[in-house]
Amino acid sequence: MRLLEISFSSNNKLDSDRKFQLAQELGLPPRQIAIWYQNKRARWKSQSLEVDYKTLQQRLDNALEDNEKLKLEVERLRKELNKNQEVLLGFNTTTTNNYSSISSSCDEVGSTSCLQLHDQSKHNHLDKDFYACLIGDEGHFGTHDGHNFFASSLS
């Protein structure tokens, strides 16, 4: 039987010359050698399928494990994104509130807080309110009582 195993490992298909040679060496009928090869091929194929199945099962298990890890990572990233969006929204709200308070705190013309907090390049939509605060309702620089700051320096 060892001779059949060695022969099978070198070639799992049995040609007629090899069949008769093995039958002669082992003292068995050629038909028995052919049946042994058929059975051996069936067992080999079954074992091969089992190995393939185990390999595929392991790959599936690894893929499912990776999938779970990725789901957790996606969830973590979503939470981080939501947190960052809330911070950004809070920053935008704070910035808008700061500029709104600039406009309302400009009751005194020339208030340094009005000039320090205004960022014209980033907040063009606040320009009208800011300049209205400085110029006044009459369209000239001055206080609410109509005094023009520049009039005395020009005369």
DSSP file (Angstrom, degrees, kcal/mol; ACC not computed):
  #  RESIDUE AA STRUCTURE BP1 BP2  ACC     N-H-->O    O-->H-N    N-H-->O    O-->H-N    TCO  KAPPA ALPHA  PHI   PSI    X-CA   Y-CA   Z-CA
    1    1 A M     >        0   0    0      0, 0.0     4,-2.2     0, 0.0     5,-0.2   0.000 360.0 360.0 360.0 -31.3    0.0    0.0    0.0
    2    2 A R  H  >  +     0   0    0      1,-0.2     4,-2.4     2,-0.2     5,-0.2   0.891 360.0  54.7 -60.2 -38.9    2.9    2.3    0.6
    3    3 A L  H  > S+     0   0    0      1,-0.2     4,-2.3     2,-0.2    -1,-0.2   0.883 106.7  50.7 -62.8 -38.9    3.9    2.0   -3.0
    4    4 A L  H  > S+     0   0    0      2,-0.2     4,-2.7     1,-0.2    -2,-0.2   0.906 109.8  50.3 -65.4 -41.9    0.3    3.1   -4.0
    5    5 A E  H  X S+     0   0    0     -4,-2.2     4,-2.4     2,-0.2    -2,-0.2   0.927 112.2  46.7 -61.9 -45.6    0.5    6.2   -1.7
    6    6 A I  H  X S+     0   0    0     -4,-2.4     4,-1.3     1,-0.2    -1,-0.2   0.919 114.1  48.4 -62.6 -43.5    3.9    7.2   -3.2
    7    7 A S  H  X S+     0   0    0     -4,-2.3     4,-1.7    -5,-0.2    -2,-0.2   0.900 111.9  49.3 -63.4 -41.4    2.5    6.6   -6.7
    8    8 A F  H  < S+     0   0    0     -4,-2.7    -2,-0.2     1,-0.2    -1,-0.2   0.894 106.4  55.6 -66.1 -40.2   -0.6    8.7   -6.0
    9    9 A S  H  < S+     0   0    0     -4,-2.4    -1,-0.2     1,-0.2     3,-0.2   0.810 110.2  46.1 -65.8 -27.9    1.4   11.6   -4.5
   10   10 A S  H  < S+     0   0    0     -4,-1.3     2,-0.3     1,-0.3    -1,-0.2   0.821 136.3   0.6 -82.0 -30.7    3.4   11.9   -7.7
   11   11 A N     <  -     0   0    0     -4,-1.7    -1,-0.3    -5,-0.1    -2,-0.1  -0.831  54.6-162.7-159.7 117.2    0.3   11.6  -10.0
   12   12 A N  S    S+     0   0    0     -2,-0.3     2,-0.4    -3,-0.2    29,-0.1   0.494  76.2  78.7 -83.6  -0.7   -3.3   11.3   -8.8
   13   13 A K  S    S-     0   0    0     -5,-0.1     2,-0.6    28,-0.0    25,-0.0  -0.893  73.9-145.2-104.2 137.6   -4.4   10.1  -12.3
   14   14 A L        -     0   0    0     -2,-0.4     2,-0.2    20,-0.1    -2,-0.1  -0.889   9.4-161.2-108.0 116.1   -3.7    6.5  -13.2
   15   15 A D     >  -     0   0    0     -2,-0.6     4,-2.3     1,-0.1     5,-0.1  -0.556  33.6-107.7 -89.0 164.2   -2.9    5.7  -16.8
   16   16 A S  H  > S+     0   0    0      1,-0.2     4,-2.2     2,-0.2     5,-0.2   0.848 116.9  52.8 -64.4 -36.7   -3.2    2.0  -18.0
   17   17 A D  H  > S+     0   0    0      2,-0.2     4,-2.1     1,-0.2    -1,-0.2   0.935 112.1  45.0 -63.2 -45.0    0.6    1.4  -18.2
   18   18 A R  H  > S+     0   0    0      1,-0.2     4,-2.7     2,-0.2     5,-0.2   0.890 110.5  55.6 -66.2 -38.7    1.1    2.5  -14.6
   19   19 A K  H  X S+     0   0    0     -4,-2.3     4,-2.3     1,-0.2    -2,-0.2   0.931 110.7  43.8 -59.5 -47.4   -2.0    0.5  -13.5
   20   20 A F  H  X S+     0   0    0     -4,-2.2     4,-2.1     2,-0.2    -1,-0.2   0.877 112.8  52.3 -68.1 -37.4   -0.6   -2.7  -14.9
   21   21 A Q  H  X S+     0   0    0     -4,-2.1     4,-2.3    -5,-0.2    -2,-0.2   0.939 112.6  44.4 -62.7 -47.1    2.9   -2.0  -13.5
   22   22 A L  H  X S+     0   0    0     -4,-2.7     4,-2.5     1,-0.2     5,-0.3   0.904 112.1  53.0 -64.6 -41.9    1.6   -1.4  -10.0
   23   23 A A  H  X>S+     0   0    0     -4,-2.3     5,-1.8    -5,-0.2     4,-1.4   0.904 111.3  46.6 -59.8 -41.9   -0.7   -4.5  -10.2
   24   24 A Q  H  <5S+     0   0    0     -4,-2.1    -2,-0.2     2,-0.2    -1,-0.2   0.926 113.4  47.7 -67.2 -45.3    2.3   -6.6  -11.2
   25   25 A E  H  <5S+     0   0    0     -4,-2.3    -2,-0.2     1,-0.2    -1,-0.2   0.857 120.7  37.4 -64.7 -36.2    4.5   -5.2   -8.4
   26   26 A L  H  <5S-     0   0    0     -4,-2.5    -1,-0.2    -5,-0.2    -2,-0.2   0.587 105.5-123.7 -93.4 -12.0    1.9   -5.7   -5.7
   27   27 A G  T  <5 +     0   0    0     -4,-1.4    -3,-0.2     1,-0.3    -4,-0.1   0.852  68.5 127.5  72.0  34.2    0.4   -8.9   -7.0
   28   28 A L      < -     0   0    0     -5,-1.8    -1,-0.3    -6,-0.2    -2,-0.1  -0.834  67.9 -95.0-119.2 157.7   -3.1   -7.5   -7.3
   29   29 A P    >>  -     0   0    0      0, 0.0     4,-1.4     0, 0.0     3,-0.8  -0.457  33.6-121.8 -68.5 145.7   -5.6   -7.4  -10.1
   30   30 A P  H 3> S+     0   0    0      0, 0.0     4,-2.3     0, 0.0     5,-0.2   0.826 112.1  61.0 -56.6 -32.8   -5.4   -4.2  -12.2
   31   31 A R  H 3> S+     0   0    0      1,-0.2     4,-2.2     2,-0.2     5,-0.2   0.893 102.2  51.1 -62.9 -38.5   -9.1   -3.6  -11.4
   32   32 A Q  H <> S+     0   0    0     -3,-0.8     4,-2.4     2,-0.2    -1,-0.2   0.872 109.0  51.1 -67.0 -37.1   -8.3   -3.4   -7.7
   33   33 A I  H  X S+     0   0    0     -4,-1.4     4,-2.2     2,-0.2    -2,-0.2   0.919 110.4  49.5 -63.9 -43.7   -5.5   -0.8   -8.3
   34   34 A A  H  X S+     0   0    0     -4,-2.3     4,-2.2     2,-0.2    -2,-0.2   0.900 111.8  48.1 -62.6 -41.9   -8.0    1.3  -10.3
   35   35 A I  H  X S+     0   0    0     -4,-2.2     4,-2.8     2,-0.2     5,-0.3   0.907 109.1  53.3 -66.3 -41.0  -10.6    1.1   -7.5
   36   36 A W  H  X S+     0   0    0     -4,-2.4     4,-2.6     1,-0.2    -2,-0.2   0.926 110.1  48.5 -59.4 -43.3   -8.0    2.1   -4.9
   37   37 A Y  H  X S+     0   0    0     -4,-2.2     4,-2.8     2,-0.2    -2,-0.2   0.903 110.7  50.6 -62.6 -42.9   -7.1    5.1   -7.1
   38   38 A Q  H  X S+     0   0    0     -4,-2.2     4,-2.1     2,-0.2    -2,-0.2   0.944 113.6  44.5 -60.5 -47.8  -10.7    6.1   -7.4
   39   39 A N  H  X S+     0   0    0     -4,-2.8     4,-2.6     2,-0.2     5,-0.2   0.902 113.2  51.1 -63.3 -41.2  -11.3    5.9   -3.6
   40   40 A K  H  X S+     0   0    0     -4,-2.6     4,-2.9    -5,-0.3    -1,-0.2   0.920 109.5  50.0 -64.7 -42.7   -8.1    7.7   -2.9
   41   41 A R  H  X S+     0   0    0     -4,-2.8     4,-2.6     2,-0.2    -1,-0.2   0.898 110.7  50.4 -61.6 -40.0   -9.1   10.5   -5.3
   42   42 A A  H  X S+     0   0    0     -4,-2.1     4,-2.3     2,-0.2    -2,-0.2   0.924 113.5  44.5 -64.5 -45.0  -12.5   10.8   -3.6
   43   43 A R  H  X S+     0   0    0     -4,-2.6     4,-2.8     2,-0.2     5,-0.2   0.919 114.1  50.4 -64.2 -42.6  -10.9   11.0   -0.1
   44   44 A W  H  X S+     0   0    0     -4,-2.9     4,-2.6     2,-0.2    -2,-0.2   0.910 111.4  47.9 -61.6 -43.3   -8.3   13.4   -1.3
   45   45 A K  H  X S+     0   0    0     -4,-2.6     4,-2.5     2,-0.2    -1,-0.2   0.913 112.2  49.7 -64.3 -42.6  -11.0   15.7   -2.9
   46   46 A S  H  X S+     0   0    0     -4,-2.3     4,-2.2     2,-0.2    -2,-0.2   0.922 112.9  46.2 -62.0 -44.9  -13.1   15.5    0.3
   47   47 A Q  H  X S+     0   0    0     -4,-2.8     4,-2.5     1,-0.2    -2,-0.2   0.897 111.5  52.3 -64.3 -39.5  -10.0   16.4    2.4
   48   48 A S  H  X S+     0   0    0     -4,-2.6     4,-2.6    -5,-0.2    -2,-0.2   0.903 109.1  49.6 -63.0 -41.6   -9.2   19.2    0.0
   49   49 A L  H  X S+     0   0    0     -4,-2.5     4,-3.0     2,-0.2    -1,-0.2   0.882 109.8  51.9 -64.7 -38.0  -12.7   20.6    0.2
   50   50 A E  H  X S+     0   0    0     -4,-2.2     4,-2.8     2,-0.2    -2,-0.2   0.921 110.8  47.2 -63.5 -43.5  -12.5   20.5    4.0
   51   51 A V  H  X S+     0   0    0     -4,-2.5     4,-2.5     2,-0.2    -2,-0.2   0.932 114.0  47.6 -63.0 -45.3   -9.2   22.4    4.0
   52   52 A D  H  X S+     0   0    0     -4,-2.6     4,-2.9     2,-0.2     5,-0.2   0.915 112.0  50.5 -60.9 -42.9  -10.7   24.9    1.6
   53   53 A Y  H  X S+     0   0    0     -4,-3.0     4,-3.0     2,-0.2    -2,-0.2   0.932 111.1  47.8 -61.4 -46.1  -13.8   25.2    3.7
   54   54 A K  H  X S+     0   0    0     -4,-2.8     4,-2.3     2,-0.2    -1,-0.2   0.896 112.8  49.4 -62.4 -40.1  -11.7   25.8    6.9
   55   55 A T  H  X S+     0   0    0     -4,-2.5     4,-2.3     2,-0.2    -2,-0.2   0.943 113.9  44.7 -63.4 -47.7   -9.7   28.4    5.0
   56   56 A L  H  X S+     0   0    0     -4,-2.9     4,-2.6     1,-0.2    -2,-0.2   0.888 112.0  52.9 -64.4 -38.9  -12.8   30.2    3.8
   57   57 A Q  H  X S+     0   0    0     -4,-3.0     4,-2.7    -5,-0.2    -1,-0.2   0.907 109.8  48.6 -62.7 -41.5  -14.4   30.0    7.2
   58   58 A Q  H  X S+     0   0    0     -4,-2.3     4,-2.5     2,-0.2    -2,-0.2   0.908 111.4  49.5 -64.7 -41.9  -11.3   31.6    8.8
   59   59 A R  H  X S+     0   0    0     -4,-2.3     4,-2.5     2,-0.2    -2,-0.2   0.903 111.6  49.3 -63.5 -40.2  -11.3   34.3    6.2
   60   60 A L  H  X S+     0   0    0     -4,-2.6     4,-2.8     2,-0.2     5,-0.2   0.934 110.7  49.5 -63.2 -46.1  -15.0   34.9    6.8
   61   61 A D  H  X S+     0   0    0     -4,-2.7     4,-2.3     1,-0.2    -2,-0.2   0.910 112.4  48.1 -59.5 -42.6  -14.5   35.1   10.6
   62   62 A N  H  X S+     0   0    0     -4,-2.5     4,-2.7     2,-0.2    -1,-0.2   0.907 111.8  49.5 -64.1 -41.8  -11.6   37.5   10.1
   63   63 A A  H  X S+     0   0    0     -4,-2.5     4,-2.5     2,-0.2    -2,-0.2   0.903 111.4  48.8 -64.6 -41.2  -13.7   39.7    7.7
   64   64 A L  H  X S+     0   0    0     -4,-2.8     4,-2.2     2,-0.2    -1,-0.2   0.898 112.0  49.0 -65.4 -39.7  -16.6   39.7   10.2
   65   65 A E  H  X S+     0   0    0     -4,-2.3     4,-2.2    -5,-0.2    -2,-0.2   0.922 112.4  47.6 -64.6 -44.5  -14.2   40.7   13.0
   66   66 A D  H  X S+     0   0    0     -4,-2.7     4,-2.7     1,-0.2    -2,-0.2   0.893 109.4  54.9 -62.1 -39.6  -12.8   43.5   10.9
   67   67 A N  H  X S+     0   0    0     -4,-2.5     4,-2.4     2,-0.2    -2,-0.2   0.915 108.1  48.1 -60.3 -44.3  -16.3   44.6   10.0
   68   68 A E  H  X S+     0   0    0     -4,-2.2     4,-2.3     2,-0.2    -1,-0.2   0.913 111.5  50.1 -63.3 -42.7  -17.2   44.9   13.7
   69   69 A K  H  X S+     0   0    0     -4,-2.2     4,-2.3     1,-0.2    -2,-0.2   0.916 111.5  48.9 -61.2 -42.5  -14.0   46.9   14.3
   70   70 A L  H  X S+     0   0    0     -4,-2.7     4,-2.9     2,-0.2    -2,-0.2   0.883 108.5  53.1 -65.8 -38.4  -14.8   49.2   11.4
   71   71 A K  H  X S+     0   0    0     -4,-2.4     4,-2.4     2,-0.2    -1,-0.2   0.924 110.6  47.4 -61.5 -43.5  -18.4   49.7   12.7
   72   72 A L  H  X S+     0   0    0     -4,-2.3     4,-2.5     2,-0.2    -2,-0.2   0.900 112.5  49.6 -63.7 -40.4  -17.0   50.7   16.1
   73   73 A E  H  X S+     0   0    0     -4,-2.3     4,-2.7     2,-0.2    -2,-0.2   0.907 110.2  50.4 -65.3 -42.1  -14.5   53.0   14.4
   74   74 A V  H  X S+     0   0    0     -4,-2.9     4,-2.6     2,-0.2    -2,-0.2   0.926 111.6  48.5 -60.8 -44.4  -17.2   54.6   12.3
   75   75 A E  H  X S+     0   0    0     -4,-2.4     4,-2.3     2,-0.2    -2,-0.2   0.911 111.9  49.1 -62.8 -42.5  -19.4   55.1   15.4
   76   76 A R  H  X S+     0   0    0     -4,-2.5     4,-2.3     1,-0.2    -2,-0.2   0.916 112.7  47.7 -62.9 -42.8  -16.4   56.7   17.2
   77   77 A L  H  X S+     0   0    0     -4,-2.7     4,-2.8     2,-0.2    -2,-0.2   0.874 109.5  53.1 -67.2 -36.9  -15.7   59.0   14.3
   78   78 A R  H  X S+     0   0    0     -4,-2.6     4,-2.9     2,-0.2    -1,-0.2   0.926 110.0  48.0 -62.4 -43.6  -19.3   60.0   14.0
   79   79 A K  H  X S+     0   0    0     -4,-2.3     4,-2.5     2,-0.2    -2,-0.2   0.912 112.8  48.5 -62.6 -41.9  -19.3   60.9   17.7
   80   80 A E  H  X S+     0   0    0     -4,-2.3     4,-2.6     2,-0.2    -2,-0.2   0.905 111.9  49.4 -64.8 -41.1  -16.1   62.9   17.2
   81   81 A L  H  X S+     0   0    0     -4,-2.8     4,-2.7     2,-0.2    -2,-0.2   0.938 111.7  48.1 -62.6 -47.0  -17.6   64.6   14.2
   82   82 A N  H  X S+     0   0    0     -4,-2.9     4,-2.3     1,-0.2    -2,-0.2   0.906 112.1  50.0 -59.8 -41.8  -20.8   65.5   16.1
   83   83 A K  H  X S+     0   0    0     -4,-2.5     4,-2.2     2,-0.2    -1,-0.2   0.922 112.6  46.6 -62.1 -45.2  -18.7   66.8   19.0
   84   84 A N  H  X S+     0   0    0     -4,-2.6     4,-2.7     1,-0.2    -2,-0.2   0.867 111.0  52.2 -66.6 -36.2  -16.6   69.0   16.6
   85   85 A Q  H  X S+     0   0    0     -4,-2.7     4,-2.9     2,-0.2    -1,-0.2   0.897 109.6  49.6 -66.0 -38.8  -19.7   70.2   14.8
   86   86 A E  H  X S+     0   0    0     -4,-2.3     4,-2.7     2,-0.2    -2,-0.2   0.908 111.8  48.3 -65.0 -41.2  -21.1   71.3   18.2
   87   87 A V  H  X S+     0   0    0     -4,-2.2     4,-2.5     2,-0.2    -2,-0.2   0.931 113.7  47.0 -63.4 -44.9  -17.9   73.1   19.1
   88   88 A L  H  X S+     0   0    0     -4,-2.7     4,-2.9     2,-0.2    -2,-0.2   0.917 112.8  48.8 -63.2 -43.6  -17.8   74.8   15.8
   89   89 A L  H  X S+     0   0    0     -4,-2.9     4,-2.6     1,-0.2    -1,-0.2   0.911 112.0  49.5 -62.2 -42.0  -21.5   75.8   16.1
   90   90 A G  H  X S+     0   0    0     -4,-2.7     4,-2.5     2,-0.2    -2,-0.2   0.891 111.4  49.3 -63.2 -39.6  -20.9   77.1   19.6
   91   91 A F  H  X S+     0   0    0     -4,-2.5     4,-2.9     2,-0.2    -2,-0.2   0.929 112.0  47.7 -64.9 -45.5  -17.9   79.0   18.3
   92   92 A N  H  X S+     0   0    0     -4,-2.9     4,-2.7     2,-0.2    -2,-0.2   0.905 113.3  48.4 -62.3 -41.4  -19.9   80.5   15.4
   93   93 A T  H  X S+     0   0    0     -4,-2.6     4,-2.8     2,-0.2    -2,-0.2   0.919 113.0  47.6 -64.4 -43.9  -22.8   81.4   17.8
   94   94 A T  H  X S+     0   0    0     -4,-2.5     4,-2.5     2,-0.2    -2,-0.2   0.914 113.0  48.5 -62.9 -43.7  -20.3   83.0   20.3
   95   95 A T  H  X S+     0   0    0     -4,-2.9     4,-2.2     2,-0.2    -2,-0.2   0.928 113.1  47.2 -63.2 -45.3  -18.6   84.9   17.5
   96   96 A T  H  X S+     0   0    0     -4,-2.7     4,-2.2     1,-0.2    -2,-0.2   0.920 113.0  49.3 -62.6 -43.4  -22.0   86.1   16.1
   97   97 A N  H  X S+     0   0    0     -4,-2.8     4,-2.4     2,-0.2    -1,-0.2   0.886 109.2  53.0 -63.2 -38.4  -23.1   87.1   19.6
   98   98 A N  H  X S+     0   0    0     -4,-2.5     4,-1.3     1,-0.2    -1,-0.2   0.919 111.8  44.6 -62.5 -43.6  -19.9   89.0   20.2
   99   99 A Y  H  X S+     0   0    0     -4,-2.2     4,-1.7     2,-0.2    -1,-0.2   0.830 111.4  53.4 -72.6 -30.9  -20.3   91.0   17.0
  100  100 A S  H  X S+     0   0    0     -4,-2.2     4,-1.9     1,-0.2    -1,-0.2   0.899 108.5  50.1 -66.8 -39.2  -24.0   91.6   17.8
  101  101 A S  H  X S+     0   0    0     -4,-2.4     4,-1.9     1,-0.2    -2,-0.2   0.795 104.4  59.3 -70.4 -25.7  -22.9   92.9   21.2
  102  102 A I  H  < S+     0   0    0     -4,-1.3     4,-0.4     2,-0.2    -1,-0.2   0.952 106.5  47.5 -61.6 -48.4  -20.4   95.2   19.5
  103  103 A S  H >< S+     0   0    0     -4,-1.7     3,-0.8     1,-0.2    -2,-0.2   0.907 116.3  42.5 -61.0 -43.0  -23.2   96.8   17.6
  104  104 A S  H 3< S+     0   0    0     -4,-1.9     3,-0.3     1,-0.2    -1,-0.2   0.749 111.6  54.9 -78.3 -22.0  -25.4   97.3   20.7
  105  105 A S  T >< S+     0   0    0     -4,-1.9     3,-0.6     1,-0.2    -1,-0.2   0.397  83.0  90.1 -90.5   5.3  -22.4   98.5   22.8
  106  106 A C  T <   +     0   0    0     -3,-0.8    -1,-0.2    -4,-0.4     4,-0.1  -0.056  44.3 118.7 -90.5  34.2  -21.5  101.2   20.4
  107  107 A D  T 3   +     0   0    0     -3,-0.3     2,-0.6     1,-0.1    -1,-0.2   0.840  69.8  60.9 -66.3 -31.5  -23.8  103.7   22.1
  108  108 A E  S X  S-     0   0    0     -3,-0.6     3,-1.4    35,-0.1    -1,-0.1  -0.877  95.4-126.1 -98.2 120.2  -20.7  105.8   22.8
  109  109 A V  T 3  S+     0   0    0     -2,-0.6     3,-0.1     1,-0.3    25,-0.1  -0.374  92.8  25.6 -65.5 138.6  -19.0  106.8   19.6
  110  110 A G  T 3  S+     0   0    0      1,-0.3    -1,-0.3    -4,-0.1     2,-0.1   0.576  78.2 168.7  85.8   9.5  -15.3  105.9   19.5
  111  111 A S    X>  -     0   0    0     -3,-1.4     4,-1.2     1,-0.2     3,-0.7  -0.374  32.4-143.8 -57.7 125.8  -15.7  103.0   21.9
  112  112 A T  H 3> S+     0   0    0      1,-0.3     4,-2.6     2,-0.2     5,-0.2   0.808  97.7  62.3 -66.5 -28.6  -12.4  101.1   21.7
  113  113 A S  H 3> S+     0   0    0      1,-0.2     4,-1.8     2,-0.2    -1,-0.3   0.860 100.8  54.2 -65.4 -32.0  -14.2   97.8   22.1
  114  114 A C  H <> S+     0   0    0     -3,-0.7     4,-0.8     1,-0.2    -1,-0.2   0.919 113.4  41.3 -64.7 -43.1  -16.0   98.4   18.9
  115  115 A L  H  < S+     0   0    0     -4,-1.2    -2,-0.2     1,-0.2    -1,-0.2   0.864 114.8  50.2 -75.0 -36.1  -12.8   99.0   17.0
  116  116 A Q  H  < S+     0   0    0     -4,-2.6    -1,-0.2     1,-0.2    -2,-0.2   0.875 113.4  42.9 -72.1 -37.3  -10.8   96.2   18.6
  117  117 A L  H  < S+     0   0    0     -4,-1.8     2,-0.4    -5,-0.2    -1,-0.2   0.620  88.4 101.9 -88.3 -12.7  -13.4   93.4   18.0
  118  118 A H     <  -     0   0    0     -4,-0.8     2,-0.6    -5,-0.2    -4,-0.0  -0.594  46.3-174.4 -78.9 128.0  -14.4   94.2   14.5
  119  119 A D    >>  -     0   0    0     -2,-0.4     4,-1.9     1,-0.1     3,-0.7  -0.855   0.9-175.1-121.1  92.3  -12.8   92.0   11.8
  120  120 A Q  T 34 S+     0   0    0     -2,-0.6    -1,-0.1     1,-0.2     7,-0.1   0.836  77.2  55.9 -61.5 -37.8  -13.9   93.5    8.5
  121  121 A S  T 34 S+     0   0    0      1,-0.2     3,-0.3     2,-0.1    -1,-0.2   0.813 117.9  32.6 -68.8 -29.0  -12.4   90.8    6.3
  122  122 A K  T <4 S+     0   0    0     -3,-0.7    -1,-0.2     1,-0.2    -2,-0.2   0.675 124.7  40.4-100.0 -19.3  -14.3   87.9    7.9
  123  123 A H    ><  +     0   0    0     -4,-1.9     3,-1.6     1,-0.1     4,-0.2  -0.431  58.6 149.6-131.6  59.0  -17.5   89.6    8.9
  124  124 A N  G >   +     0   0    0      1,-0.3     3,-1.6    -3,-0.3     4,-0.4   0.780  68.8  69.2 -62.6 -27.3  -18.5   91.9    6.1
  125  125 A H  G 3  S+     0   0    0      1,-0.3     4,-0.3    -3,-0.2    -1,-0.3   0.687  97.8  52.4 -67.4 -16.5  -22.2   91.4    6.9
  126  126 A L  G <> S+     0   0    0     -3,-1.6     4,-2.5     1,-0.2    -1,-0.3   0.468  82.1  94.6 -95.7  -2.8  -21.7   93.4   10.1
  127  127 A D  H <> S+     0   0    0     -3,-1.6     4,-3.0    -4,-0.2     5,-0.3   0.899  81.7  51.5 -57.7 -44.8  -20.0   96.4    8.4
  128  128 A K  H  > S+     0   0    0     -4,-0.4     4,-2.4     1,-0.2    -1,-0.2   0.928 112.7  44.9 -61.2 -46.3  -23.2   98.4    8.1
  129  129 A D  H  > S+     0   0    0     -4,-0.3     4,-1.8     2,-0.2    -1,-0.2   0.915 114.6  49.6 -62.8 -42.4  -24.1   98.1   11.8
  130  130 A F  H  X S+     0   0    0     -4,-2.5     4,-1.6     1,-0.2    -2,-0.2   0.941 114.7  41.9 -64.2 -48.6  -20.6   98.9   12.8
  131  131 A Y  H  X S+     0   0    0     -4,-3.0     4,-3.3     1,-0.2     5,-0.4   0.841 110.8  56.8 -70.3 -32.0  -20.2  102.0   10.7
  132  132 A A  H  X S+     0   0    0     -4,-2.4     4,-2.3    -5,-0.3    -1,-0.2   0.881 105.5  53.2 -63.2 -35.6  -23.7  103.1   11.6
  133  133 A C  H  < S+     0   0    0     -4,-1.8    -2,-0.2    -5,-0.2    -1,-0.2   0.905 115.5  39.0 -63.5 -42.4  -22.6  102.9   15.2
  134  134 A L  H  < S+     0   0    0     -4,-1.6     8,-0.8     1,-0.1    -2,-0.2   0.896 124.2  37.2 -75.9 -41.2  -19.5  105.2   14.4
  135  135 A I  H  <>S-     0   0    0     -4,-3.3     5,-0.5     6,-0.2     3,-0.2   0.876  99.8-140.8 -83.2 -39.1  -21.2  107.6   12.0
  136  136 A G  T ><5 -     0   0    0     -4,-2.3     3,-1.0    -5,-0.4    -1,-0.1  -0.299  34.4 -65.4  97.7 172.1  -24.6  107.9   13.6
  137  137 A D  T 3 5S+     0   0    0      1,-0.2    -1,-0.2     2,-0.1    -4,-0.1   0.779 126.6  62.3 -69.9 -26.8  -28.1  108.1   12.1
  138  138 A E  T 3 5S-     0   0    0      2,-0.2    -1,-0.2    -3,-0.2    -2,-0.1   0.607 111.8-113.6 -79.1  -9.3  -27.4  111.5   10.5
  139  139 A G  T < 5S+     0   0    0     -3,-1.0     2,-0.3     1,-0.3    -3,-0.1   0.630  83.8  93.0  89.6  13.1  -24.7  110.1    8.3
  140  140 A H  S   <S-     0   0    0     -5,-0.5    -1,-0.3     2,-0.0     2,-0.2  -0.948  84.5 -91.9-135.3 159.8  -21.8  112.1    9.8
  141  141 A F  S    S+     0   0    0     -2,-0.3     9,-0.3    -3,-0.1     2,-0.3  -0.486  76.8  89.7 -69.0 132.1  -19.3  111.4   12.6
  142  142 A G  S    S-     0   0    0     -8,-0.8     6,-0.2     6,-0.2     2,-0.1  -0.972  70.2 -70.9 166.4-177.2  -20.6  112.6   15.8
  143  143 A T    >   -     0   0    0      4,-1.8     3,-1.7    -2,-0.3   -35,-0.1  -0.363  53.0 -95.3 -94.4 176.7  -22.5  112.0   19.0
  144  144 A H  T 3  S+     0   0    0      1,-0.3    -1,-0.1   -37,-0.2   -36,-0.0   0.750 122.0  63.5 -66.4 -23.2  -26.2  111.6   19.4
  145  145 A D  T 3  S-     0   0    0      2,-0.1    -1,-0.3     1,-0.1    -3,-0.0   0.405 121.0-105.4 -84.5   5.7  -26.5  115.3   20.3
  146  146 A G    <   +     0   0    0     -3,-1.7     2,-0.3     1,-0.3    -2,-0.1   0.419  69.1 149.0  92.5  -2.6  -25.3  116.2   16.8
  147  147 A H        -     0   0    0      1,-0.1    -4,-1.8     2,-0.0     2,-0.6  -0.522  39.3-144.1 -70.9 128.0  -21.8  117.3   17.8
  148  148 A N    >>  -     0   0    0     -2,-0.3     4,-0.8    -6,-0.2     3,-0.5  -0.835   3.9-155.2 -96.0 120.2  -19.4  116.6   14.9
  149  149 A F  T 34 S+     0   0    0     -2,-0.6     4,-0.5    -8,-0.3     3,-0.2   0.836  94.7  44.9 -62.2 -34.2  -16.0  115.5   16.2
  150  150 A F  T 3> S+     0   0    0     -9,-0.3     4,-1.4     1,-0.2    -1,-0.2   0.640  95.3  76.4 -88.5 -14.6  -14.2  116.6   13.0
  151  151 A A  H <> S+     0   0    0     -3,-0.5     4,-1.3     1,-0.2     3,-0.2   0.911  95.3  48.1 -64.5 -41.9  -16.0  120.0   12.7
  152  152 A S  H  < S+     0   0    0     -4,-0.8    -1,-0.2     1,-0.2    -2,-0.2   0.825 111.8  49.7 -70.5 -30.0  -13.9  121.6   15.5
  153  153 A S  H  4 S+     0   0    0     -4,-0.5    -1,-0.2     1,-0.2    -2,-0.2   0.741 111.3  49.4 -79.8 -22.1  -10.7  120.4   14.0
  154  154 A L  H  <        0   0    0     -4,-1.4    -2,-0.2    -3,-0.2    -1,-0.2   0.721 360.0 360.0 -87.6 -22.4  -11.6  121.6   10.5
  155  155 A S     <        0   0    0     -4,-1.3    -1,-0.2    -5,-0.1    -2,-0.1   0.477 360.0 360.0 -86.6 360.0  -12.6  125.2   11.5
